[in-house]
Amino acid sequence: MSESAYDLIVIGAGPGGYVAAIRAAQLGLKVACVEKRGALGGTCLNVGCIPSKALLSSSEKYEEAQHGLAAHGVEIGSVKLNLKAMMARKDKVVGDLTKGVAFLFKKNKIDHVRGAASLAGPGTVAVTPADGGKATTLSAKHILIATGSEVMPLPGVEIDEKRIVSSTGALALAKVPKHLVVVGGGYIGLELGSVWRRLGAEVTVVEFLDRVLPGMDGEVSKTFGRILKKQGLTLRLGAKVTAAKVGKGGVKLDIEPAAGGTAETIECDAVLVSIGRRPNTEGLGLEAAGVATDARGFIEVDERFRTSAEGIYAIGDCVPGPMLAHKAEDEGIACVEMIAGQKAHVNYEAIPGIVYTWPEVASVGATEEQLKEAGAEYRAGSFPFTANSRARTTMETDGFVKILADARTDRVLGAHIIGPDAGTMIHEIVAVMEFGGAAEDIARSSHGHPTLSEAVKEAALAVAGRPVHI
């Protein structure tokens, strides 16, 4: 086996890994990044965040052309779906961005090593090519594991990526299914379910818990559930799938109440299994290398992202915390900056979560349920988009902004938005929270008129009981 020496070897070229590699190179480290996928960017760029957002955008335009333009005085003839062209656009977006990451690697003199990595001893990584050829050994003082996550399997339901698909298969269906069942009412399932509903599928969402987006603020979850129903999705809440049988005509799913009760069968053309993700660490040789994992398989790390093995670090989806691309990026940057002797941190209280349906859903910080459970004294201020001038002009008035602040200090503890461009608007509140700001800071900041962001200001005013436009 040949051998090459580096300051840092990054295993995985997803958002966490490639960003960490670039930042390390900027800091003067000699870096190699090992990736077994053919293209850089990881799950997010190749079969996750980016292609799903491309399809979300395309499907929104298709639905607007069908149903949303007449009210604006724009009359058009019949609208035809060209699914092949839509998929080709999605693939081009992905291809262009993966080439962009490859360019950044060359610009920063990062060695891109293709193959499957495994820990082969202190400071050593073995890389096996995809064709099973001769392994290469790389050595480095520091090794960073950024291997991300993989689809969580559902017992009794075998994914074949044809009739029963994961999120990967749902991004590449050859035709619009007549009836799609989405198992799981979280971010991914609702986004992809929305895509195929807009393109003409009947969509049923089966969720084990009693509401969609169960990790978000309760008021947000309930309101969004009503919006989804209004959009035509069928929600089967408090239900679980126990078995699936694929036949010539489609799939038969056995479901029953989560609390127990009479079972029934749902017939459909396709099933999307989207019940969550798990750490992608198989084949890395963690145990042999002395890298400890918790009961759920996540790699255990300290506040400096150090594992239990000397010189080995881990970030992103394979360590505890929210499985979000931007969280992985922040951790990657902080980790390599500390390796380089700098001071860095990640403020986990100010990491936003966004659902890219339409309207979008965005959240940062604590929910009301969490604050109540902690016995915190807080004040809540809400403002609906029905009272926002810009939302009225665009006919996108579903949803609201809610801000939660400490009752004594007024420091912003959390914020939750359902509405148009919620994923963009949440970042104003993220920035305020990062600096320890108060709801009054938002309320006293000038917001352009007419803009959607005025709803954020009004929600901040509502925290103090003085909203203007409602």
Summary of the structure (lengths in Angstrom):
residues: 470
radius of gyration: 23.6
end to end distance: 71.0
largest distance: 71.0
contacts: 1634
relative contact order: 0.11
helix: 35%
strand: 27%
